[in-house]
Amino acid sequence: MSETNDVRCADVVELITDYLEGALPSEQRARVEAHLAGCDGCSTVLDQFRQTIRLTGKLREDQLTEPQRSTLLHAFRNWSSGTLLA
Amino acid sequence: MAVDRRASDEDLALVARLRAGDEEAFMELVERLQPAMLRVARMYVATQAVAEEVVQDAWLGVLQGIERFEGRASLRTWVFRILVNIAKTRGQREGRSVAFSAIAGDDLDRPTWDPSSFLGPEEQWAGHWSTLPFDWRGAPEDRLEGVETLGVIRGALDGLPPMQAEVLRLRDALGWSSDEVRNALDISETNQRVLLHRARAKVRAAIEDYLGSGIAR
């Protein structure tokens, strides 16, 4: 448990994204960092957020269906023949 | 106010190809953006079929406007601005005005973490951990890195309010910047962060549940 009593764990877990986004004012950022350095629970949570972000990065988007693809290709050909001839 | 990332050289090259009528360039962009566009359109209109129409209209808008693209935002942000405008207009025309809380969630001002994990106000260490969070480093590595974890993440995303899920997908799955996301989805910088935090917190909790099941804590 941290000795920097002015920052509570309950607050730090809600500031993790702001911290990772670099969105905290510098003084608050320093207090959060000091807390993280001394608090196993909160540094575990920070690590788990980083893992969560990394794992989410492995998600892949769905492929287009063939009808979706051909509809848009058709629309593009209509557009380009109209535009480029004009 | 932060400035949106300007169009990259890659964006400008793609735009030049579109203007020249290069259909491969167009289909490349479609493949990349269409799945997210469909999800975003669906937030504002009543059915998947209407969302498909909105996305098609958005692509026509993109083609018709491509000559006017100035590169002040990234190409994908610009495409989503067109999409969101069309989706909102279409939703309103159908008498379906969507409250922000309906798509963003009504839990934005509540803690993401179970308050009972922390010591109560009467304790000397109020607000500090009463029970340390489950340390999933104790779980087997292949369980965390396995393909099933991705299924757990997808399942968690399906259970989130759509705007929370989409902010997370755009940021963490597709690698958009925070400025791109807030401009694309027409939300404030603060809301972008709040939605992202809630979504990450819920996905983290889902991974914890998955890794924790069957393991002695």
Interface residues (C-beta under 8 A of the other chain):
Chain A: M1 S2 N5 R8 C9 A10 D11 V13 E14 I16 T17 D18 E21 A23 C39 D40 G41 C42 T44 V45 D47 Q48 F49 Q51 T52 I53 L55 T56 G57 K58 L59 E61 D62 Q63 L64 Q68 R69 T71 L72 L73 A75 F76 R77 W79 S80 T83 L84
Chain B: G21 E23 F26 M27 V30 E31 R32 Q34 P35 A36 E52 Q56 W59 L60 L63 Q64 P111 T112 W113 P115 S117 F118 W125 A126 G127 H128 W129 L132 P133 D135 W136 R137 L144 T149 L150 I153 R154 L168 R169 D172 A173 L174 G175 S178 R193 L196 H197 R200 A201 V203 R204 I207 E208
